[in-house]
Amino acid sequence: MNKPSTITVPCPQCKTELVWDTNNPFRPFCSDTCKNHDLIAWANEEHNIPGDSLHDDVLSRDLEQDY
Ligand SMILES: [Zn+2]
């Protein structure tokens, strides 16, 4: 059986289309740089109050419906 055409996925960090490769240790990122960048952003978010951004999200969604 032939494999389907190559799957490409955008890097969550820099949006670069990369070929999905199970051998890529940085999946789903394109590189070590992007992977670390995401970890840093994730770590920074931990300093915020958990759930606060979710609350803001609900509020802004209500506002959008009003307009
Ligand atoms: Zn990237």
N, CA, C, O and the ligand as a Tripos MOL2 file, in Angstrom:
@<TRIPOS>MOLECULE
protein
  269   267    68     0     0
PROTEIN
NO_CHARGES

@<TRIPOS>ATOM
      1 N           0.8470   -1.2150    0.0000 N.3       1 MET1
      2 CA          0.0000    0.0000    0.0000 C.3       1 MET1
      3 C           0.8720    1.2510    0.0000 C.2       1 MET1
      4 O           1.8190    1.3700    0.7770 O.2       1 MET1
      5 N           0.5340    2.1650   -0.8780 N.am      2 ASN2
      6 CA          1.2810    3.4160   -0.9250 C.3       2 ASN2
      7 C           0.8820    4.3310    0.2180 C.2       2 ASN2
      8 O          -0.2810    4.3690    0.6210 O.2       2 ASN2
      9 N           1.8380    5.0540    0.7270 N.am      3 LYS3
     10 CA          1.5390    6.0320    1.7690 C.3       3 LYS3
     11 C           0.8130    7.2110    1.1510 C.2       3 LYS3
     12 O           1.0590    7.5470   -0.0070 O.2       3 LYS3
     13 N          -0.0740    7.8420    1.8980 N.am      4 PRO4
     14 CA         -0.7150    9.0550    1.3860 C.3       4 PRO4
     15 C           0.3180   10.1600    1.2230 C.2       4 PRO4
     16 O           1.4370   10.0610    1.7270 O.2       4 PRO4
     17 N          -0.0730   11.2150    0.5100 N.am      5 SER5
     18 CA          0.8690   12.3100    0.2880 C.3       5 SER5
     19 C           1.3630   12.8750    1.6200 C.2       5 SER5
     20 O           0.6970   12.7660    2.6490 O.2       5 SER5
     21 N           2.5120   13.4620    1.5680 N.am      6 THR6
     22 CA          3.1680   13.9380    2.7850 C.3       6 THR6
     23 C           2.2860   14.9110    3.5500 C.2       6 THR6
     24 O           1.6890   15.8220    2.9760 O.2       6 THR6
     25 N           2.2210   14.7000    4.8350 N.am      7 ILE7
     26 CA          1.4260   15.5830    5.6800 C.3       7 ILE7
     27 C           2.3070   16.7280    6.1710 C.2       7 ILE7
     28 O           3.4010   16.5210    6.6960 O.2       7 ILE7
     29 N           1.7950   17.9390    5.9840 N.am      8 THR8
     30 CA          2.5160   19.0850    6.5290 C.3       8 THR8
     31 C           1.6440   19.7550    7.5750 C.2       8 THR8
     32 O           0.4240   19.8380    7.4370 O.2       8 THR8
     33 N           2.2920   20.2250    8.6110 N.am      9 VAL9
     34 CA          1.5760   20.9030    9.6830 C.3       9 VAL9
     35 C           2.2690   22.2290    9.9840 C.2       9 VAL9
     36 O           3.4960   22.3110    9.9290 O.2       9 VAL9
     37 N           1.4960   23.2670   10.3010 N.am     10 PRO10
     38 CA          2.1370   24.5350   10.6520 C.3      10 PRO10
     39 C           2.7160   24.4780   12.0590 C.2      10 PRO10
     40 O           2.0870   23.9560   12.9790 O.2      10 PRO10
     41 N           3.8890   25.0050   12.2110 N.am     11 CYS11
     42 CA          4.5020   25.0860   13.5310 C.3      11 CYS11
     43 C           3.6410   26.0020   14.4020 C.2      11 CYS11
     44 O           3.3260   27.1170   13.9860 O.2      11 CYS11
     45 N           3.2570   25.5630   15.5880 N.am     12 PRO12
     46 CA          2.4020   26.3810   16.4590 C.3      12 PRO12
     47 C           3.0550   27.7010   16.8480 C.2      12 PRO12
     48 O           2.3750   28.6560   17.2240 O.2      12 PRO12
     49 N           4.3470   27.7400   16.7570 N.am     13 GLN13
     50 CA          5.0580   28.9370   17.1830 C.3      13 GLN13
     51 C           5.2590   29.9340   16.0550 C.2      13 GLN13
     52 O           4.8660   31.0930   16.1850 O.2      13 GLN13
     53 N           5.8590   29.5110   14.9530 N.am     14 CYS14
     54 CA          6.2150   30.4430   13.8770 C.3      14 CYS14
     55 C           5.3670   30.2320   12.6260 C.2      14 CYS14
     56 O           5.5300   30.9400   11.6320 O.2      14 CYS14
     57 N           4.4650   29.2600   12.6770 N.am     15 LYS15
     58 CA          3.5230   28.9880   11.5840 C.3      15 LYS15
     59 C           4.1880   28.4840   10.3110 C.2      15 LYS15
     60 O           3.5600   28.4600    9.2520 O.2      15 LYS15
     61 N           5.4210   28.0920   10.3990 N.am     16 THR16
     62 CA          6.0980   27.5290    9.2440 C.3      16 THR16
     63 C           5.5500   26.1440    8.9520 C.2      16 THR16
     64 O           5.4600   25.3010    9.8440 O.2      16 THR16
     65 N           5.1870   25.9150    7.7000 N.am     17 GLU17
     66 CA          4.7140   24.5920    7.3220 C.3      17 GLU17
     67 C           5.8850   23.6220    7.3520 C.2      17 GLU17
     68 O           6.9140   23.8450    6.7150 O.2      17 GLU17
     69 N           5.7110   22.5450    8.1010 N.am     18 LEU18
     70 CA          6.7820   21.5580    8.1210 C.3      18 LEU18
     71 C           6.2000   20.1830    7.8780 C.2      18 LEU18
     72 O           5.0460   19.9050    8.2020 O.2      18 LEU18
     73 N           7.0110   19.3460    7.3110 N.am     19 VAL19
     74 CA          6.5840   17.9790    7.0330 C.3      19 VAL19
     75 C           6.4740   17.2180    8.3440 C.2      19 VAL19
     76 O           7.4090   17.1890    9.1440 O.2      19 VAL19
     77 N           5.3190   16.6050    8.5510 N.am     20 TRP20
     78 CA          5.1140   15.8190    9.7620 C.3      20 TRP20
     79 C           6.0120   14.6010    9.7200 C.2      20 TRP20
     80 O           5.8790   13.7440    8.8460 O.2      20 TRP20
     81 N           6.9080   14.5340   10.6530 N.am     21 ASP21
     82 CA          7.8700   13.4460   10.6820 C.3      21 ASP21
     83 C           7.9470   12.9210   12.1090 C.2      21 ASP21
     84 O           8.3250   13.6410   13.0330 O.2      21 ASP21
     85 N           7.5830   11.6620   12.2710 N.am     22 THR22
     86 CA          7.5750   11.0940   13.6210 C.3      22 THR22
     87 C           8.9850   11.0240   14.1950 C.2      22 THR22
     88 O           9.1710   10.8090   15.3930 O.2      22 THR22
     89 N           9.9760   11.2090   13.3250 N.am     23 ASN23
     90 CA         11.3580   11.2100   13.8050 C.3      23 ASN23
     91 C          11.7850   12.5950   14.2780 C.2      23 ASN23
     92 O          12.8580   12.7620   14.8580 O.2      23 ASN23
     93 N          10.9380   13.5820   14.0230 N.am     24 ASN24
     94 CA         11.2720   14.9410   14.4430 C.3      24 ASN24
     95 C          11.0810   15.0740   15.9560 C.2      24 ASN24
     96 O           9.9530   14.9940   16.4430 O.2      24 ASN24
     97 N          12.1560   15.2730   16.6940 N.am     25 PRO25
     98 CA         12.0550   15.3470   18.1540 C.3      25 PRO25
     99 C          11.3890   16.6290   18.6240 C.2      25 PRO25
    100 O          11.0670   16.7700   19.8040 O.2      25 PRO25
    101 N          11.1810   17.5690   17.7010 N.am     26 PHE26
    102 CA         10.6300   18.8670   18.1000 C.3      26 PHE26
    103 C           9.1360   18.9630   17.8070 C.2      26 PHE26
    104 O           8.5130   19.9950   18.0560 O.2      26 PHE26
    105 N           8.5610   17.8750   17.2750 N.am     27 ARG27
    106 CA          7.1300   17.8960   16.9800 C.3      27 ARG27
    107 C           6.3320   18.4920   18.1330 C.2      27 ARG27
    108 O           6.7060   18.2500   19.2810 O.2      27 ARG27
    109 N           5.2710   19.2450   17.9190 N.am     28 PRO28
    110 CA          4.8310   19.6800   16.5870 C.3      28 PRO28
    111 C           5.5340   20.9500   16.1350 C.2      28 PRO28
    112 O           5.0630   21.6340   15.2250 O.2      28 PRO28
    113 N           6.6330   21.2600   16.7520 N.am     29 PHE29
    114 CA          7.3510   22.4800   16.3910 C.3      29 PHE29
    115 C           8.3670   22.1790   15.3060 C.2      29 PHE29
    116 O           8.7190   21.0240   15.0660 O.2      29 PHE29
    117 N           8.8380   23.2460   14.6460 N.am     30 CYS30
    118 CA          9.7630   23.0540   13.5350 C.3      30 CYS30
    119 C          11.1820   22.9240   14.0330 C.2      30 CYS30
    120 O          12.0270   22.3400   13.3560 O.2      30 CYS30
    121 N          11.4540   23.4590   15.2030 N.am     31 SER31
    122 CA         12.8360   23.4510   15.6750 C.3      31 SER31
    123 C          12.8830   23.5310   17.1930 C.2      31 SER31
    124 O          11.8760   23.7620   17.8620 O.2      31 SER31
    125 N          14.0670   23.3350   17.7000 N.am     32 ASP32
    126 CA         14.2850   23.4120   19.1390 C.3      32 ASP32
    127 C          13.9750   24.8210   19.6480 C.2      32 ASP32
    128 O          13.4760   25.0000   20.7580 O.2      32 ASP32
    129 N          14.2820   25.8130   18.8150 N.am     33 THR33
    130 CA         14.0470   27.2030   19.1990 C.3      33 THR33
    131 C          12.5670   27.4570   19.4630 C.2      33 THR33
    132 O          12.1960   28.0420   20.4800 O.2      33 THR33
    133 N          11.7270   27.0080   18.5300 N.am     34 CYS34
    134 CA         10.2900   27.2230   18.6740 C.3      34 CYS34
    135 C           9.7430   26.4330   19.8640 C.2      34 CYS34
    136 O           8.8630   26.9050   20.5840 O.2      34 CYS34
    137 N          10.2650   25.2540   20.0540 N.am     35 LYS35
    138 CA          9.7980   24.4290   21.1600 C.3      35 LYS35
    139 C          10.1070   25.1070   22.4910 C.2      35 LYS35
    140 O           9.2570   25.1610   23.3810 O.2      35 LYS35
    141 N          11.3090   25.6170   22.6190 N.am     36 ASN36
    142 CA         11.6950   26.2920   23.8520 C.3      36 ASN36
    143 C          10.9120   27.5820   24.0400 C.2      36 ASN36
    144 O          10.5600   27.9540   25.1600 O.2      36 ASN36
    145 N          10.6450   28.2590   22.9320 N.am     37 HIS37
    146 CA          9.8930   29.5100   23.0030 C.3      37 HIS37
    147 C           8.5170   29.2640   23.5960 C.2      37 HIS37
    148 O           8.0210   30.0480   24.4040 O.2      37 HIS37
    149 N           7.9110   28.1620   23.1790 N.am     38 ASP38
    150 CA          6.5860   27.8250   23.6870 C.3      38 ASP38
    151 C           6.6360   27.4830   25.1670 C.2      38 ASP38
    152 O           5.7500   27.8630   25.9320 O.2      38 ASP38
    153 N           7.6620   26.7740   25.5600 N.am     39 LEU39
    154 CA          7.7960   26.4050   26.9710 C.3      39 LEU39
    155 C           7.9530   27.6510   27.8350 C.2      39 LEU39
    156 O           7.4150   27.7310   28.9390 O.2      39 LEU39
    157 N           8.6990   28.6200   27.3130 N.am     40 ILE40
    158 CA          8.8970   29.8640   28.0530 C.3      40 ILE40
    159 C           7.5680   30.5990   28.1930 C.2      40 ILE40
    160 O           7.2350   31.0940   29.2700 O.2      40 ILE40
    161 N           6.8160   30.6660   27.1050 N.am     41 ALA41
    162 CA          5.5230   31.3380   27.1430 C.3      41 ALA41
    163 C           4.5840   30.6340   28.1160 C.2      41 ALA41
    164 O           3.8340   31.2740   28.8530 O.2      41 ALA41
    165 N           4.6420   29.3200   28.1040 N.am     42 TRP42
    166 CA          3.7970   28.5220   28.9840 C.3      42 TRP42
    167 C           4.1730   28.7820   30.4380 C.2      42 TRP42
    168 O           3.3080   28.9060   31.3040 O.2      42 TRP42
    169 N           5.4790   28.8630   30.6900 N.am     43 ALA43
    170 CA          5.9700   29.1040   32.0450 C.3      43 ALA43
    171 C           5.5580   30.4920   32.5100 C.2      43 ALA43
    172 O           5.2120   30.6880   33.6750 O.2      43 ALA43
    173 N           5.5960   31.4550   31.5940 N.am     44 ASN44
    174 CA          5.2080   32.8140   31.9470 C.3      44 ASN44
    175 C           3.7310   32.8740   32.3280 C.2      44 ASN44
    176 O           3.3430   33.5970   33.2460 O.2      44 ASN44
    177 N           2.9270   32.1180   31.6210 N.am     45 GLU45
    178 CA          1.4910   32.1200   31.9060 C.3      45 GLU45
    179 C           1.2020   31.5890   33.3000 C.2      45 GLU45
    180 O           0.2030   31.9500   33.9230 O.2      45 GLU45
    181 N           2.0880   30.7280   33.7770 N.am     46 GLU46
    182 CA          1.8920   30.1600   35.1070 C.3      46 GLU46
    183 C           1.9450   31.2280   36.1910 C.2      46 GLU46
    184 O           1.4280   31.0430   37.2930 O.2      46 GLU46
    185 N           2.5830   32.3520   35.8560 N.am     47 HIS47
    186 CA          2.6810   33.4270   36.8400 C.3      47 HIS47
    187 C           1.3710   34.2070   36.9390 C.2      47 HIS47
    188 O           1.1390   34.9320   37.9060 O.2      47 HIS47
    189 N           0.5270   34.0480   35.9330 N.am     48 ASN48
    190 CA         -0.7820   34.6980   35.9780 C.3      48 ASN48
    191 C          -1.7440   33.8740   36.8220 C.2      48 ASN48
    192 O          -1.4790   32.7070   37.1100 O.2      48 ASN48
    193 N          -2.8400   34.4690   37.2120 N.am     49 ILE49
    194 CA         -3.8390   33.7380   37.9770 C.3      49 ILE49
    195 C          -4.5370   32.7390   37.0560 C.2      49 ILE49
    196 O          -5.0960   33.1280   36.0310 O.2      49 ILE49
    197 N          -4.5080   31.4670   37.4120 N.am     50 PRO50
    198 CA         -5.1510   30.4610   36.5500 C.3      50 PRO50
    199 C          -6.6440   30.7490   36.3820 C.2      50 PRO50
    200 O          -7.3350   31.0800   37.3450 O.2      50 PRO50
    201 N          -7.1260   30.6190   35.1540 N.am     51 GLY51
    202 CA         -8.5460   30.8130   34.9090 C.3      51 GLY51
    203 C          -8.9090   32.2500   34.6020 C.2      51 GLY51
    204 O         -10.0130   32.5260   34.1320 O.2      51 GLY51
    205 N          -7.9880   33.1720   34.8640 N.am     52 ASP52
    206 CA         -8.2940   34.5810   34.6520 C.3      52 ASP52
    207 C          -8.5040   34.8810   33.1750 C.2      52 ASP52
    208 O          -9.4280   35.6080   32.8080 O.2      52 ASP52
    209 N          -7.6360   34.3130   32.3200 N.am     53 SER53
    210 CA         -7.7570   34.5730   30.8930 C.3      53 SER53
    211 C          -9.0240   33.9290   30.3510 C.2      53 SER53
    212 O          -9.6480   34.4560   29.4300 O.2      53 SER53
    213 N          -9.3980   32.8060   30.9120 N.am     54 LEU54
    214 CA        -10.6200   32.1360   30.4890 C.3      54 LEU54
    215 C         -11.8250   33.0190   30.8180 C.2      54 LEU54
    216 O         -12.7560   33.1330   30.0210 O.2      54 LEU54
    217 N         -11.7970   33.6270   31.9720 N.am     55 HIS55
    218 CA        -12.8750   34.5200   32.3940 C.3      55 HIS55
    219 C         -12.9770   35.6990   31.4300 C.2      55 HIS55
    220 O         -14.0720   36.0800   31.0170 O.2      55 HIS55
    221 N         -11.8210   36.2760   31.0750 N.am     56 ASP56
    222 CA        -11.8040   37.3830   30.1300 C.3      56 ASP56
    223 C         -12.3900   36.9440   28.7910 C.2      56 ASP56
    224 O         -13.0990   37.7020   28.1300 O.2      56 ASP56
    225 N         -12.0870   35.7250   28.4110 N.am     57 ASP57
    226 CA        -12.5570   35.2050   27.1520 C.3      57 ASP57
    227 C         -14.0800   35.1760   27.1100 C.2      57 ASP57
    228 O         -14.6850   35.5610   26.1100 O.2      57 ASP57
    229 N         -14.6840   34.7280   28.1720 N.am     58 VAL58
    230 CA        -16.1420   34.6410   28.2530 C.3      58 VAL58
    231 C         -16.7460   36.0390   28.1900 C.2      58 VAL58
    232 O         -17.7500   36.2650   27.5160 O.2      58 VAL58
    233 N         -16.1260   36.9620   28.8970 N.am     59 LEU59
    234 CA        -16.6380   38.3290   28.9150 C.3      59 LEU59
    235 C         -16.5840   38.9660   27.5310 C.2      59 LEU59
    236 O         -17.5460   39.5940   27.0900 O.2      59 LEU59
    237 N         -15.4450   38.7980   26.8470 N.am     60 SER60
    238 CA        -15.3170   39.4160   25.5290 C.3      60 SER60
    239 C         -16.2570   38.7660   24.5310 C.2      60 SER60
    240 O         -16.7130   39.4120   23.5870 O.2      60 SER60
    241 N         -16.5470   37.4880   24.7370 N.am     61 ARG61
    242 CA        -17.4770   36.8120   23.8370 C.3      61 ARG61
    243 C         -18.8810   37.3980   24.0160 C.2      61 ARG61
    244 O         -19.6050   37.5830   23.0380 O.2      61 ARG61
    245 N         -19.2600   37.6840   25.2420 N.am     62 ASP62
    246 CA        -20.5640   38.3140   25.5050 C.3      62 ASP62
    247 C         -20.6490   39.6740   24.8250 C.2      62 ASP62
    248 O         -21.6780   40.0300   24.2520 O.2      62 ASP62
    249 N         -19.5530   40.4300   24.8950 N.am     63 LEU63
    250 CA        -19.5370   41.7450   24.2840 C.3      63 LEU63
    251 C         -19.7080   41.6310   22.7790 C.2      63 LEU63
    252 O         -20.4270   42.4210   22.1670 O.2      63 LEU63
    253 N         -19.0430   40.6430   22.1830 N.am     64 GLU64
    254 CA        -19.1330   40.4770   20.7370 C.3      64 GLU64
    255 C         -20.5600   40.1870   20.3150 C.2      64 GLU64
    256 O         -20.9920   40.6210   19.2460 O.2      64 GLU64
    257 N         -21.2870   39.4700   21.1310 N.am     65 GLN65
    258 CA        -22.6600   39.1370   20.7830 C.3      65 GLN65
    259 C         -23.5700   40.3670   20.8690 C.2      65 GLN65
    260 O         -24.5560   40.4720   20.1390 O.2      65 GLN65
    261 N         -23.2330   41.2800   21.7580 N.am     66 ASP66
    262 CA        -24.0360   42.4940   21.8820 C.3      66 ASP66
    263 C         -23.9240   43.3890   20.6560 C.2      66 ASP66
    264 O         -24.8700   44.0850   20.2890 O.2      66 ASP66
    265 N         -22.7460   43.3580   20.0260 N.am     67 TYR67
    266 CA        -22.5580   44.2600   18.8820 C.3      67 TYR67
    267 C         -22.8030   43.5570   17.5600 C.2      67 TYR67
    268 O         -22.6870   44.1750   16.5010 O.2      67 TYR67
    269 ZN          8.6600   27.1190   14.2680 Zn       68 ZN68
@<TRIPOS>BOND
     1     1     2 1
     2     2     3 1
     3     3     4 2
     4     3     5 am
     5     5     6 1
     6     6     7 1
     7     7     8 2
     8     7     9 am
     9     9    10 1
    10    10    11 1
    11    11    12 2
    12    11    13 am
    13    13    14 1
    14    14    15 1
    15    15    16 2
    16    15    17 am
    17    17    18 1
    18    18    19 1
    19    19    20 2
    20    19    21 am
    21    21    22 1
    22    22    23 1
    23    23    24 2
    24    23    25 am
    25    25    26 1
    26    26    27 1
    27    27    28 2
    28    27    29 am
    29    29    30 1
    30    30    31 1
    31    31    32 2
    32    31    33 am
    33    33    34 1
    34    34    35 1
    35    35    36 2
    36    35    37 am
    37    37    38 1
    38    38    39 1
    39    39    40 2
    40    39    41 am
    41    41    42 1
    42    42    43 1
    43    43    44 2
    44    43    45 am
    45    45    46 1
    46    46    47 1
    47    47    48 2
    48    47    49 am
    49    49    50 1
    50    50    51 1
    51    51    52 2
    52    51    53 am
    53    53    54 1
    54    54    55 1
    55    55    56 2
    56    55    57 am
    57    57    58 1
    58    58    59 1
    59    59    60 2
    60    59    61 am
    61    61    62 1
    62    62    63 1
    63    63    64 2
    64    63    65 am
    65    65    66 1
    66    66    67 1
    67    67    68 2
    68    67    69 am
    69    69    70 1
    70    70    71 1
    71    71    72 2
    72    71    73 am
    73    73    74 1
    74    74    75 1
    75    75    76 2
    76    75    77 am
    77    77    78 1
    78    78    79 1
    79    79    80 2
    80    79    81 am
    81    81    82 1
    82    82    83 1
    83    83    84 2
    84    83    85 am
    85    85    86 1
    86    86    87 1
    87    87    88 2
    88    87    89 am
    89    89    90 1
    90    90    91 1
    91    91    92 2
    92    91    93 am
    93    93    94 1
    94    94    95 1
    95    95    96 2
    96    95    97 am
    97    97    98 1
    98    98    99 1
    99    99   100 2
   100    99   101 am
   101   101   102 1
   102   102   103 1
   103   103   104 2
   104   103   105 am
   105   105   106 1
   106   106   107 1
   107   107   108 2
   108   107   109 am
   109   109   110 1
   110   110   111 1
   111   111   112 2
   112   111   113 am
   113   113   114 1
   114   114   115 1
   115   115   116 2
   116   115   117 am
   117   117   118 1
   118   118   119 1
   119   119   120 2
   120   119   121 am
   121   121   122 1
   122   122   123 1
   123   123   124 2
   124   123   125 am
   125   125   126 1
   126   126   127 1
   127   127   128 2
   128   127   129 am
   129   129   130 1
   130   130   131 1
   131   131   132 2
   132   131   133 am
   133   133   134 1
   134   134   135 1
   135   135   136 2
   136   135   137 am
   137   137   138 1
   138   138   139 1
   139   139   140 2
   140   139   141 am
   141   141   142 1
   142   142   143 1
   143   143   144 2
   144   143   145 am
   145   145   146 1
   146   146   147 1
   147   147   148 2
   148   147   149 am
   149   149   150 1
   150   150   151 1
   151   151   152 2
   152   151   153 am
   153   153   154 1
   154   154   155 1
   155   155   156 2
   156   155   157 am
   157   157   158 1
   158   158   159 1
   159   159   160 2
   160   159   161 am
   161   161   162 1
   162   162   163 1
   163   163   164 2
   164   163   165 am
   165   165   166 1
   166   166   167 1
   167   167   168 2
   168   167   169 am
   169   169   170 1
   170   170   171 1
   171   171   172 2
   172   171   173 am
   173   173   174 1
   174   174   175 1
   175   175   176 2
   176   175   177 am
   177   177   178 1
   178   178   179 1
   179   179   180 2
   180   179   181 am
   181   181   182 1
   182   182   183 1
   183   183   184 2
   184   183   185 am
   185   185   186 1
   186   186   187 1
   187   187   188 2
   188   187   189 am
   189   189   190 1
   190   190   191 1
   191   191   192 2
   192   191   193 am
   193   193   194 1
   194   194   195 1
   195   195   196 2
   196   195   197 am
   197   197   198 1
   198   198   199 1
   199   199   200 2
   200   199   201 am
   201   201   202 1
   202   202   203 1
   203   203   204 2
   204   203   205 am
   205   205   206 1
   206   206   207 1
   207   207   208 2
   208   207   209 am
   209   209   210 1
   210   210   211 1
   211   211   212 2
   212   211   213 am
   213   213   214 1
   214   214   215 1
   215   215   216 2
   216   215   217 am
   217   217   218 1
   218   218   219 1
   219   219   220 2
   220   219   221 am
   221   221   222 1
   222   222   223 1
   223   223   224 2
   224   223   225 am
   225   225   226 1
   226   226   227 1
   227   227   228 2
   228   227   229 am
   229   229   230 1
   230   230   231 1
   231   231   232 2
   232   231   233 am
   233   233   234 1
   234   234   235 1
   235   235   236 2
   236   235   237 am
   237   237   238 1
   238   238   239 1
   239   239   240 2
   240   239   241 am
   241   241   242 1
   242   242   243 1
   243   243   244 2
   244   243   245 am
   245   245   246 1
   246   246   247 1
   247   247   248 2
   248   247   249 am
   249   249   250 1
   250   250   251 1
   251   251   252 2
   252   251   253 am
   253   253   254 1
   254   254   255 1
   255   255   256 2
   256   255   257 am
   257   257   258 1
   258   258   259 1
   259   259   260 2
   260   259   261 am
   261   261   262 1
   262   262   263 1
   263   263   264 2
   264   263   265 am
   265   265   266 1
   266   266   267 1
   267   267   268 2
@<TRIPOS>SUBSTRUCTURE
     1 MET1         2 RESIDUE 1 A MET
     2 ASN2         6 RESIDUE 1 A ASN
     3 LYS3        10 RESIDUE 1 A LYS
     4 PRO4        14 RESIDUE 1 A PRO
     5 SER5        18 RESIDUE 1 A SER
     6 THR6        22 RESIDUE 1 A THR
     7 ILE7        26 RESIDUE 1 A ILE
     8 THR8        30 RESIDUE 1 A THR
     9 VAL9        34 RESIDUE 1 A VAL
    10 PRO10       38 RESIDUE 1 A PRO
    11 CYS11       42 RESIDUE 1 A CYS
    12 PRO12       46 RESIDUE 1 A PRO
    13 GLN13       50 RESIDUE 1 A GLN
    14 CYS14       54 RESIDUE 1 A CYS
    15 LYS15       58 RESIDUE 1 A LYS
    16 THR16       62 RESIDUE 1 A THR
    17 GLU17       66 RESIDUE 1 A GLU
    18 LEU18       70 RESIDUE 1 A LEU
    19 VAL19       74 RESIDUE 1 A VAL
    20 TRP20       78 RESIDUE 1 A TRP
    21 ASP21       82 RESIDUE 1 A ASP
    22 THR22       86 RESIDUE 1 A THR
    23 ASN23       90 RESIDUE 1 A ASN
    24 ASN24       94 RESIDUE 1 A ASN
    25 PRO25       98 RESIDUE 1 A PRO
    26 PHE26      102 RESIDUE 1 A PHE
    27 ARG27      106 RESIDUE 1 A ARG
    28 PRO28      110 RESIDUE 1 A PRO
    29 PHE29      114 RESIDUE 1 A PHE
    30 CYS30      118 RESIDUE 1 A CYS
    31 SER31      122 RESIDUE 1 A SER
    32 ASP32      126 RESIDUE 1 A ASP
    33 THR33      130 RESIDUE 1 A THR
    34 CYS34      134 RESIDUE 1 A CYS
    35 LYS35      138 RESIDUE 1 A LYS
    36 ASN36      142 RESIDUE 1 A ASN
    37 HIS37      146 RESIDUE 1 A HIS
    38 ASP38      150 RESIDUE 1 A ASP
    39 LEU39      154 RESIDUE 1 A LEU
    40 ILE40      158 RESIDUE 1 A ILE
    41 ALA41      162 RESIDUE 1 A ALA
    42 TRP42      166 RESIDUE 1 A TRP
    43 ALA43      170 RESIDUE 1 A ALA
    44 ASN44      174 RESIDUE 1 A ASN
    45 GLU45      178 RESIDUE 1 A GLU
    46 GLU46      182 RESIDUE 1 A GLU
    47 HIS47      186 RESIDUE 1 A HIS
    48 ASN48      190 RESIDUE 1 A ASN
    49 ILE49      194 RESIDUE 1 A ILE
    50 PRO50      198 RESIDUE 1 A PRO
    51 GLY51      202 RESIDUE 1 A GLY
    52 ASP52      206 RESIDUE 1 A ASP
    53 SER53      210 RESIDUE 1 A SER
    54 LEU54      214 RESIDUE 1 A LEU
    55 HIS55      218 RESIDUE 1 A HIS
    56 ASP56      222 RESIDUE 1 A ASP
    57 ASP57      226 RESIDUE 1 A ASP
    58 VAL58      230 RESIDUE 1 A VAL
    59 LEU59      234 RESIDUE 1 A LEU
    60 SER60      238 RESIDUE 1 A SER
    61 ARG61      242 RESIDUE 1 A ARG
    62 ASP62      246 RESIDUE 1 A ASP
    63 LEU63      250 RESIDUE 1 A LEU
    64 GLU64      254 RESIDUE 1 A GLU
    65 GLN65      258 RESIDUE 1 A GLN
    66 ASP66      262 RESIDUE 1 A ASP
    67 TYR67      266 RESIDUE 1 A TYR
    68 ZN68       269 GROUP 0 **** ****
